[in-house]
């Protein structure tokens, strides 16, 4: 242990010992650290339809709903199925699974709550933000950030929950801000990916997000402010989380946070409150992703790009107009259908997906230095992932 750590320190040299400290710091930005084209158009939720209705999508939902039998095997026994069902129970029983699928104002995410006519006056926007963040973390959020309302990330179209037909995405009031919450998923559950306990780790957070969002919405309305709690509906969660300073975009296409890597789920609540906003941050993820490629190499369906540089390339169901790595949604859902769960291998193998232990912090720190190309070696050396 100590010898390996010393060897690593020698390898990184001054980059770890203070010669390039700036590269090991989180940098705040006044604008999003992602290039967006001048002709960017709002994303339609209906763009996901070709993925969800594909053969892979039908196979996944067939197994998910019990219509198609599972093949069984290690990690897919009666105990795991019972545990997974329990983790989904709040999302399934109260939200009818519709919040996860992206239908707005469902169950615990209802937009219909009564607003107190007596508006509470905060001392300042900064005080209001501090209280909101404290409340959200008290009720279960792992990280909370606040961003200004930005129409670019609001879906142009959504599916109507009653008719399943595309309709314009209209909000009942004009928000001023959005509260973005990230929830850490269970590390050990993700270590089993692609077995069912990984899906259970995701399911548990989908259920918990509903509980936290409902409590936060009740709190906000009791203070006299309007709000719209959202799960996967209404707007794109990843750019909102980036705008709120929670993390960076990655090769996987999802958010990577400094604390939990990509092992998070995101929900958000639109409000008309006077809040102080957070700034977007960068801490080396985009640069590290250019040379790492562990997720792309490990993906069973090769749904992740091996291109070194991000670009404006698009794939099925991806959001055009943003410079990033495009993921192939059809290939991804095909893997989901094959295993009957949410796979999660890309999150499992990511070097940022680590417990808070000294050698893992060492590897994370190294991802912010010019020695990034050798960090994959150190991640494999220190990693506690079972082979997929």
SEGULO-205149 format. One line per field, with one value per residue: residue number from 1; z, x, y of N, C-alpha, C in turn. Coordinates in steps of 0.2 Angstrom, whole numbers. Layout:
// SEGULO-205149
seq <- c(NUM	...)
n_z <- c(Z	...)
n_x <- c(X	...)
n_y <- c(Y	...)
ca_z <- c(Z	...)
ca_x <- c(X	...)
ca_y <- c(Y	...)
c_z <- c(Z	...)
c_x <- c(X	...)
c_y <- c(Y	...)
END
This chain:
// SEGULO-205149
seq <- c(1	2	3	4	5	6	7	8	9	10	11	12	13	14	15	16	17	18	19	20	21	22	23	24	25	26	27	28	29	30	31	32	33	34	35	36	37	38	39	40	41	42	43	44	45	46	47	48	49	50	51	52	53	54	55	56	57	58	59	60	61	62	63	64	65	66	67	68	69	70	71	72	73	74	75	76	77	78	79	80	81	82	83	84	85	86	87	88	89	90	91	92	93	94	95	96	97	98	99	100	101	102	103	104	105	106	107	108	109	110	111	112	113	114	115	116	117	118	119	120	121	122	123	124	125	126	127	128	129	130	131	132	133	134	135	136	137	138	139	140	141	142	143	144	145	146	147	148	149	150	151	152	153	154	155	156	157	158	159	160	161	162	163	164	165	166	167	168	169	170	171	172	173	174	175	176	177	178	179	180	181	182	183	184	185	186	187	188	189	190	191	192	193	194	195	196	197	198	199	200	201	202	203	204	205	206	207	208	209	210	211	212	213	214	215	216	217	218	219	220	221	222	223	224	225	226	227	228	229	230	231	232	233	234	235	236	237	238	239	240	241	242	243	244	245	246	247	248	249	250	251	252	253	254	255	256	257	258	259	260	261	262	263	264	265	266	267	268	269	270	271	272	273	274	275	276	277	278	279	280	281	282	283	284	285	286	287	288	289	290	291	292	293	294	295	296	297	298	299	300	301	302	303	304	305	306	307	308	309	310	311	312	313	314	315	316	317	318	319	320	321	322	323	324	325	326	327	328	329	330	331	332	333	334	335	336	337	338	339	340	341	342	343	344	345	346	347	348	349	350	351	352	353	354	355	356	357	358	359	360	361	362	363	364	365	366	367	368	369	370	371	372	373	374	375	376	377	378	379	380	381	382	383	384	385	386	387	388)
n_z <- c(0	5	-2	-15	-15	-13	-25	-34	-31	-34	-48	-52	-47	-46	-50	-41	-29	-28	-38	-48	-44	-47	-57	-49	-43	-41	-53	-55	-66	-76	-86	-94	-95	-107	-125	-134	-149	-159	-166	-158	-153	-143	-135	-139	-129	-136	-144	-138	-141	-152	-146	-134	-140	-147	-152	-142	-132	-130	-126	-114	-106	-106	-98	-87	-82	-80	-90	-99	-96	-84	-87	-76	-65	-57	-46	-49	-42	-32	-20	-24	-33	-25	-17	-26	-31	-19	-18	-29	-25	-20	-31	-40	-34	-30	-39	-50	-59	-68	-67	-68	-81	-87	-87	-83	-67	-58	-45	-31	-36	-39	-46	-40	-27	-14	-12	1	4	11	10	14	19	15	22	13	-5	-4	9	8	-2	6	16	8	3	14	19	8	8	21	19	11	-1	-9	-14	-18	-29	-37	-50	-63	-71	-87	-102	-113	-109	-106	-111	-127	-131	-124	-118	-116	-101	-100	-113	-120	-131	-141	-134	-133	-122	-108	-95	-80	-74	-74	-70	-59	-55	-53	-43	-41	-38	-33	-30	-22	-27	-21	-18	-17	-22	-36	-39	-42	-55	-71	-64	-55	-42	-45	-52	-43	-34	-41	-43	-29	-27	-36	-30	-18	-22	-26	-13	-6	-15	-14	0	-1	-10	-3	8	1	-4	7	12	4	-10	-27	-35	-45	-44	-52	-60	-71	-80	-89	-91	-96	-86	-84	-91	-83	-70	-72	-74	-62	-54	-50	-56	-70	-87	-96	-104	-104	-105	-94	-79	-69	-53	-41	-29	-29	-42	-57	-51	-48	-47	-53	-49	-50	-45	-51	-47	-41	-33	-24	-26	-23	-35	-40	-47	-63	-63	-66	-65	-71	-78	-92	-99	-94	-98	-111	-113	-105	-107	-101	-99	-112	-117	-109	-111	-115	-127	-135	-135	-132	-137	-144	-149	-147	-145	-139	-149	-161	-166	-168	-162	-161	-152	-145	-139	-150	-155	-144	-139	-136	-131	-141	-137	-141	-141	-145	-145	-132	-125	-130	-124	-111	-113	-115	-103	-94	-85	-78	-82	-80	-81	-86	-77	-66	-69	-70	-66	-58	-50	-34	-17	-2	1	6	-5	-16	-16	-19	-33	-39	-37	-45	-58	-61	-66	-77	-79	-83	-93	-87	-76	-78	-77	-63	-58	-61	-53	-40	-40	-34	-41	-47	-61	-76)
n_x <- c(4	8	20	16	9	19	26	17	16	29	29	19	25	30	17	8	13	13	18	9	-3	-15	-22	-27	-38	-55	-63	-73	-85	-92	-101	-109	-97	-97	-98	-110	-120	-124	-137	-144	-158	-173	-175	-185	-195	-201	-192	-186	-194	-191	-181	-187	-197	-191	-185	-176	-180	-194	-191	-184	-194	-204	-198	-196	-209	-213	-219	-211	-201	-187	-170	-163	-150	-134	-137	-150	-160	-174	-173	-166	-175	-186	-181	-178	-191	-195	-187	-192	-205	-211	-210	-217	-230	-235	-232	-234	-224	-223	-217	-203	-203	-205	-217	-225	-230	-234	-240	-230	-224	-233	-240	-250	-251	-257	-254	-248	-255	-249	-234	-218	-204	-188	-172	-162	-158	-147	-148	-160	-157	-148	-156	-165	-156	-151	-163	-167	-156	-157	-169	-164	-157	-141	-133	-135	-139	-142	-149	-152	-168	-168	-173	-169	-166	-178	-190	-197	-208	-219	-225	-242	-250	-262	-266	-255	-251	-240	-238	-237	-225	-230	-228	-236	-233	-221	-205	-192	-180	-171	-171	-159	-156	-145	-143	-135	-131	-131	-115	-111	-121	-120	-108	-111	-116	-119	-130	-146	-146	-139	-149	-158	-152	-153	-167	-171	-167	-174	-187	-184	-181	-194	-200	-192	-193	-207	-208	-200	-207	-219	-214	-209	-221	-229	-222	-226	-223	-223	-221	-213	-211	-200	-196	-189	-195	-201	-189	-172	-161	-147	-139	-145	-140	-127	-127	-130	-119	-116	-108	-99	-101	-99	-90	-99	-110	-118	-120	-105	-100	-89	-89	-96	-94	-101	-111	-125	-142	-153	-165	-176	-183	-193	-195	-203	-195	-185	-169	-151	-139	-129	-112	-107	-95	-79	-68	-59	-64	-69	-57	-50	-58	-55	-44	-46	-57	-62	-76	-81	-74	-78	-92	-105	-113	-107	-111	-105	-95	-79	-71	-58	-60	-73	-88	-100	-107	-121	-133	-145	-159	-151	-146	-145	-133	-125	-108	-101	-99	-107	-120	-126	-142	-150	-142	-138	-151	-153	-144	-149	-162	-157	-151	-161	-162	-155	-142	-128	-114	-105	-105	-101	-87	-81	-68	-70	-80	-80	-77	-75	-60	-42	-33	-42	-45	-33	-32	-42	-38	-27	-33	-34	-23	-8	-4	-14	-16	-10	-18	-28	-22	-19	-31	-36	-27	-30	-43	-59	-67	-77	-74	-82)
n_y <- c(-6	7	8	7	19	29	26	31	44	48	46	56	67	84	88	83	87	100	108	110	115	122	114	104	110	115	124	139	145	159	156	142	128	122	120	127	127	141	140	132	122	119	103	90	79	69	64	53	42	33	25	20	12	3	-13	-17	-9	-13	-26	-24	-17	-26	-37	-29	-27	-39	-47	-53	-67	-68	-73	-78	-83	-78	-65	-63	-69	-74	-67	-55	-50	-47	-37	-27	-24	-19	-7	0	3	15	24	16	13	25	35	28	24	33	46	42	39	51	59	73	81	70	60	60	71	81	95	102	108	118	135	146	161	171	177	172	183	182	186	189	184	176	170	164	154	147	141	134	124	118	112	103	94	89	82	72	74	73	82	100	112	129	137	149	152	145	144	136	123	117	105	106	99	87	71	68	63	57	54	50	56	68	84	102	108	116	128	132	144	157	153	159	153	137	123	111	95	82	65	53	36	19	13	-1	-8	-4	-10	-23	-22	-29	-34	-37	-30	-18	-11	-10	-1	11	12	14	27	34	32	38	51	56	57	66	78	80	84	95	103	105	113	124	129	132	143	152	152	148	132	119	103	91	76	65	72	87	95	95	86	85	97	107	103	105	119	123	120	108	98	90	87	71	58	47	54	58	67	70	71	79	72	60	55	48	42	46	52	63	76	90	106	119	136	151	160	172	169	165	161	147	145	137	123	117	103	95	84	83	84	73	62	62	54	43	33	21	18	17	7	-4	-5	-16	-16	-7	7	19	33	31	42	54	67	78	82	89	79	68	56	43	49	58	75	88	101	103	102	88	70	59	47	31	28	18	6	6	4	-9	-17	-15	-22	-35	-39	-36	-26	-10	-10	-1	-3	6	17	10	6	19	29	40	35	31	26	36	35	34	30	31	44	49	44	51	64	64	63	76	81	84	71	62	51	40	37	29	16	17	17	5	-3	1	-1	-8	-15	-29	-39	-37)
ca_z <- c(0	6	-7	-21	-15	-14	-32	-38	-30	-38	-55	-53	-46	-44	-51	-35	-23	-27	-44	-53	-39	-51	-60	-44	-40	-44	-56	-56	-72	-76	-91	-94	-98	-113	-131	-137	-155	-160	-168	-153	-152	-137	-136	-138	-126	-140	-147	-135	-143	-156	-142	-130	-143	-151	-150	-136	-127	-128	-122	-107	-102	-105	-92	-81	-80	-79	-96	-102	-90	-84	-88	-70	-64	-51	-45	-52	-39	-29	-15	-28	-36	-20	-15	-32	-30	-13	-20	-34	-22	-19	-38	-43	-31	-29	-45	-56	-63	-74	-66	-71	-89	-89	-87	-77	-62	-56	-39	-26	-40	-42	-47	-38	-20	-12	-10	6	2	15	7	19	16	17	23	6	-9	-1	15	5	-5	11	19	3	2	20	19	3	11	27	17	7	-7	-7	-17	-21	-33	-39	-57	-65	-76	-94	-107	-117	-106	-105	-116	-131	-131	-119	-119	-111	-96	-101	-120	-123	-137	-140	-133	-131	-115	-106	-88	-77	-72	-77	-65	-59	-53	-53	-38	-44	-32	-35	-25	-22	-27	-17	-21	-17	-27	-43	-40	-45	-62	-73	-60	-52	-36	-48	-54	-36	-31	-45	-41	-23	-28	-40	-25	-13	-25	-25	-6	-5	-19	-11	6	-2	-13	2	12	-3	-5	14	13	-1	-17	-32	-37	-50	-43	-58	-60	-78	-85	-90	-93	-96	-80	-84	-91	-77	-65	-74	-73	-55	-51	-47	-59	-77	-92	-96	-110	-103	-106	-88	-74	-65	-47	-38	-23	-31	-49	-61	-47	-45	-50	-53	-50	-50	-44	-53	-42	-42	-26	-25	-24	-26	-40	-40	-54	-65	-61	-69	-61	-75	-81	-99	-101	-92	-102	-118	-113	-101	-111	-98	-100	-119	-118	-105	-113	-119	-133	-138	-136	-130	-142	-143	-151	-142	-143	-140	-155	-162	-169	-164	-162	-159	-146	-142	-139	-154	-153	-138	-140	-131	-134	-142	-135	-145	-136	-147	-143	-124	-123	-132	-118	-105	-114	-115	-96	-90	-80	-81	-84	-76	-81	-87	-70	-61	-71	-71	-61	-53	-45	-29	-10	1	5	4	-11	-21	-16	-23	-40	-41	-37	-51	-64	-62	-67	-84	-79	-84	-96	-83	-71	-79	-74	-56	-56	-61	-48	-34	-40	-31	-45	-50	-68	-79)
ca_x <- c(0	12	25	13	7	25	28	13	18	35	27	16	30	27	10	4	16	12	20	3	-9	-21	-25	-31	-43	-62	-64	-80	-86	-98	-106	-108	-91	-99	-99	-117	-121	-129	-143	-147	-165	-175	-176	-192	-196	-204	-186	-184	-199	-188	-177	-191	-202	-187	-185	-173	-185	-199	-189	-183	-200	-207	-195	-197	-216	-214	-222	-206	-198	-180	-166	-160	-143	-132	-139	-156	-164	-180	-171	-165	-182	-190	-177	-179	-198	-196	-184	-196	-212	-214	-211	-222	-236	-238	-231	-236	-218	-224	-212	-197	-204	-205	-223	-225	-235	-236	-239	-227	-221	-238	-240	-257	-252	-260	-249	-250	-256	-244	-227	-212	-199	-181	-167	-158	-157	-142	-151	-165	-153	-145	-161	-167	-151	-152	-170	-166	-151	-160	-174	-162	-153	-134	-130	-140	-137	-147	-148	-157	-172	-165	-178	-165	-166	-185	-192	-202	-214	-219	-231	-248	-250	-268	-267	-249	-249	-236	-241	-232	-223	-232	-227	-241	-231	-214	-201	-186	-175	-173	-167	-157	-154	-141	-144	-130	-134	-127	-109	-110	-126	-117	-102	-114	-118	-126	-135	-152	-145	-138	-155	-162	-149	-156	-174	-171	-166	-180	-192	-182	-182	-201	-201	-188	-196	-213	-207	-197	-212	-223	-211	-209	-228	-231	-219	-230	-220	-225	-215	-215	-206	-199	-191	-186	-200	-201	-183	-165	-158	-139	-137	-147	-135	-120	-128	-131	-113	-115	-103	-97	-103	-94	-90	-105	-116	-121	-116	-100	-99	-83	-89	-98	-93	-107	-116	-130	-148	-155	-171	-176	-189	-194	-198	-203	-192	-178	-163	-144	-137	-122	-109	-105	-88	-75	-63	-55	-68	-69	-50	-49	-62	-52	-39	-47	-61	-64	-83	-82	-71	-82	-99	-106	-116	-103	-115	-102	-90	-72	-68	-55	-63	-81	-90	-107	-110	-127	-135	-152	-161	-146	-148	-141	-132	-121	-102	-100	-98	-114	-121	-131	-147	-153	-137	-139	-157	-153	-141	-154	-166	-154	-150	-168	-161	-152	-135	-124	-107	-102	-105	-97	-80	-78	-63	-73	-84	-75	-78	-70	-54	-36	-31	-47	-44	-27	-33	-46	-33	-23	-37	-34	-16	-6	-3	-20	-15	-8	-23	-32	-18	-19	-38	-36	-23	-33	-50	-62	-73	-76	-74	-89)
ca_y <- c(0	13	8	9	26	32	26	35	51	49	46	62	72	91	89	81	90	107	111	112	115	124	109	100	114	116	131	141	149	163	153	135	126	117	124	126	130	147	138	127	122	115	96	87	73	64	61	47	37	28	21	17	8	-1	-20	-18	-6	-18	-32	-21	-15	-33	-40	-25	-27	-46	-50	-58	-70	-67	-79	-80	-83	-75	-58	-62	-73	-72	-62	-49	-47	-44	-31	-23	-22	-14	-1	3	3	22	26	12	13	32	39	24	24	39	51	40	39	58	62	78	82	64	57	65	77	84	103	105	109	124	140	150	168	175	176	173	187	180	192	190	179	171	167	159	148	142	138	129	119	114	108	98	89	86	77	66	76	73	89	104	118	133	140	154	149	145	140	131	116	115	102	109	94	81	66	69	57	53	52	48	60	74	91	107	108	123	128	136	150	158	152	163	149	130	120	105	90	76	60	47	29	15	11	-8	-10	-3	-15	-29	-21	-27	-38	-33	-25	-12	-8	-8	5	16	12	16	34	36	32	43	58	58	59	73	83	82	88	102	107	107	118	130	132	134	149	157	153	143	128	113	98	87	70	65	76	94	98	91	87	86	104	110	101	108	126	124	119	101	93	91	82	66	53	43	58	60	71	68	75	78	68	53	53	48	38	50	53	71	79	97	110	126	140	159	163	176	165	167	156	144	145	131	122	111	100	91	78	83	82	66	58	62	49	37	28	15	17	15	0	-9	-5	-22	-14	-1	13	25	35	31	48	57	74	79	85	91	73	66	49	42	52	63	82	91	107	104	99	82	64	56	40	28	26	11	1	6	0	-16	-20	-15	-27	-41	-41	-35	-21	-4	-11	2	-5	12	20	5	6	25	31	45	31	29	27	41	32	38	29	33	51	49	43	56	70	63	65	84	83	82	64	59	45	34	37	23	11	17	16	-3	-5	2	-2	-14	-18	-36	-39	-37)
c_z <- c(0	0	-14	-21	-16	-22	-36	-37	-34	-45	-56	-52	-44	-45	-45	-29	-23	-34	-49	-49	-43	-54	-56	-41	-44	-47	-57	-63	-72	-81	-91	-98	-103	-119	-133	-143	-155	-162	-164	-153	-146	-139	-134	-134	-130	-144	-145	-138	-147	-152	-137	-133	-148	-149	-143	-130	-125	-124	-114	-103	-101	-99	-86	-78	-79	-84	-99	-96	-90	-85	-81	-69	-58	-51	-48	-49	-35	-23	-19	-31	-31	-17	-20	-32	-25	-15	-24	-31	-22	-26	-41	-41	-30	-35	-51	-61	-69	-73	-69	-78	-91	-90	-81	-73	-60	-49	-34	-30	-43	-41	-44	-31	-19	-9	-5	3	5	14	13	15	19	18	17	2	-6	5	13	2	0	14	15	3	8	21	14	5	17	25	12	2	-4	-9	-19	-24	-35	-45	-59	-70	-83	-98	-111	-115	-105	-111	-121	-132	-126	-121	-114	-107	-98	-108	-123	-129	-136	-139	-132	-124	-112	-98	-85	-75	-74	-71	-65	-58	-54	-48	-40	-38	-35	-29	-26	-22	-24	-21	-22	-22	-34	-44	-43	-52	-67	-69	-57	-46	-39	-49	-48	-33	-35	-43	-34	-23	-31	-35	-20	-16	-25	-18	-4	-9	-16	-5	4	-6	-8	6	8	-3	2	15	8	-8	-21	-34	-42	-49	-49	-57	-67	-82	-85	-93	-93	-90	-80	-85	-85	-71	-66	-72	-66	-51	-48	-50	-66	-81	-93	-103	-110	-105	-100	-84	-70	-59	-44	-32	-25	-38	-53	-57	-44	-49	-49	-53	-49	-48	-46	-48	-44	-36	-28	-22	-27	-29	-38	-47	-56	-64	-66	-65	-65	-79	-88	-102	-99	-96	-109	-119	-110	-105	-108	-99	-107	-120	-115	-107	-117	-126	-137	-140	-135	-135	-140	-146	-146	-140	-144	-146	-155	-165	-164	-166	-161	-153	-142	-143	-144	-152	-147	-140	-134	-135	-135	-140	-139	-141	-138	-145	-135	-122	-125	-127	-112	-106	-113	-107	-92	-85	-83	-82	-79	-76	-82	-81	-66	-63	-71	-65	-56	-48	-40	-22	-8	5	2	-3	-17	-22	-20	-31	-42	-42	-44	-58	-66	-64	-74	-84	-80	-87	-92	-77	-72	-76	-66	-54	-56	-55	-41	-34	-36	-34	-47	-57	-71	-84)
c_x <- c(4	17	22	11	13	27	24	14	24	33	24	21	27	20	6	7	16	14	15	-3	-16	-25	-29	-36	-50	-62	-71	-80	-92	-103	-104	-101	-92	-100	-106	-118	-126	-136	-146	-155	-167	-176	-183	-192	-198	-198	-184	-188	-195	-184	-182	-196	-198	-188	-182	-177	-190	-197	-187	-189	-204	-204	-196	-204	-218	-218	-217	-202	-190	-176	-163	-153	-141	-134	-146	-161	-170	-179	-170	-171	-186	-187	-178	-186	-199	-193	-188	-203	-215	-215	-216	-229	-239	-237	-232	-231	-218	-219	-205	-197	-204	-211	-223	-231	-238	-235	-236	-224	-227	-237	-246	-257	-254	-254	-251	-250	-251	-237	-222	-207	-192	-177	-164	-159	-152	-145	-156	-162	-151	-150	-164	-163	-151	-158	-169	-162	-154	-165	-171	-157	-145	-130	-135	-137	-143	-145	-153	-161	-169	-170	-175	-166	-173	-187	-197	-208	-213	-225	-236	-249	-257	-269	-261	-247	-244	-240	-236	-231	-224	-231	-233	-239	-223	-209	-195	-180	-177	-168	-165	-153	-150	-142	-139	-133	-129	-121	-109	-115	-123	-111	-105	-116	-115	-132	-140	-150	-142	-144	-159	-159	-151	-163	-175	-171	-172	-186	-190	-183	-189	-202	-198	-191	-203	-213	-204	-203	-217	-220	-211	-216	-231	-227	-222	-227	-223	-219	-218	-210	-206	-194	-188	-190	-197	-195	-177	-162	-150	-137	-139	-142	-129	-121	-128	-125	-112	-110	-102	-100	-97	-94	-97	-111	-120	-117	-111	-99	-92	-83	-91	-97	-100	-112	-121	-136	-150	-162	-171	-183	-189	-198	-199	-200	-186	-173	-156	-142	-130	-119	-107	-97	-85	-69	-59	-58	-67	-62	-48	-52	-59	-47	-41	-51	-63	-71	-84	-80	-75	-89	-100	-109	-112	-107	-111	-96	-83	-68	-64	-58	-70	-82	-97	-110	-116	-129	-142	-154	-157	-149	-143	-139	-127	-114	-101	-99	-106	-115	-127	-136	-150	-148	-138	-145	-157	-149	-146	-159	-163	-153	-157	-167	-157	-145	-130	-117	-103	-100	-100	-89	-77	-73	-65	-78	-80	-78	-73	-65	-48	-34	-35	-46	-38	-28	-37	-42	-29	-26	-37	-27	-14	-4	-9	-20	-14	-13	-27	-29	-19	-26	-39	-33	-26	-40	-52	-68	-72	-77	-81	-89)
c_y <- c(6	14	10	17	31	32	31	42	53	50	53	68	78	92	88	85	97	111	113	112	117	119	104	104	114	123	133	145	153	160	146	133	121	122	122	130	136	145	132	127	117	108	94	80	67	61	54	41	31	23	17	11	3	-8	-21	-14	-10	-24	-30	-20	-22	-37	-36	-26	-35	-50	-55	-61	-68	-73	-82	-79	-79	-68	-57	-67	-70	-66	-55	-46	-44	-38	-26	-20	-17	-7	3	5	10	25	22	13	20	36	35	23	29	44	49	40	46	61	67	78	75	62	62	71	81	92	106	107	117	129	145	157	173	173	177	178	185	187	194	184	173	167	162	153	144	138	132	123	115	110	102	92	86	81	72	68	75	79	93	110	122	137	144	150	150	140	135	124	113	111	106	105	89	76	68	63	53	50	49	51	66	80	96	107	115	123	133	143	151	158	157	159	141	127	113	101	84	71	54	40	25	12	3	-11	-9	-7	-21	-28	-26	-31	-34	-29	-18	-8	-6	-2	11	17	15	24	37	37	38	50	61	61	66	79	85	86	95	106	110	113	125	134	135	141	154	157	147	138	122	108	93	81	70	69	84	97	93	92	88	93	108	109	105	116	127	122	113	96	95	86	77	62	49	47	60	64	67	73	74	73	61	51	53	44	42	50	60	72	87	100	117	130	147	162	167	172	167	160	153	145	138	130	117	109	94	85	78	81	75	61	57	56	42	31	21	13	14	8	-5	-9	-11	-21	-9	5	19	26	33	37	51	63	74	83	87	85	71	59	49	45	57	70	85	98	109	99	94	76	61	49	37	25	19	5	0	2	-7	-20	-20	-21	-34	-43	-40	-30	-15	-4	-8	1	2	16	16	6	13	27	36	41	28	30	33	37	35	37	31	40	53	49	49	63	70	64	72	86	81	74	59	52	39	33	31	17	11	16	8	-6	-5	0	-8	-16	-25	-35	-40	-43)
END
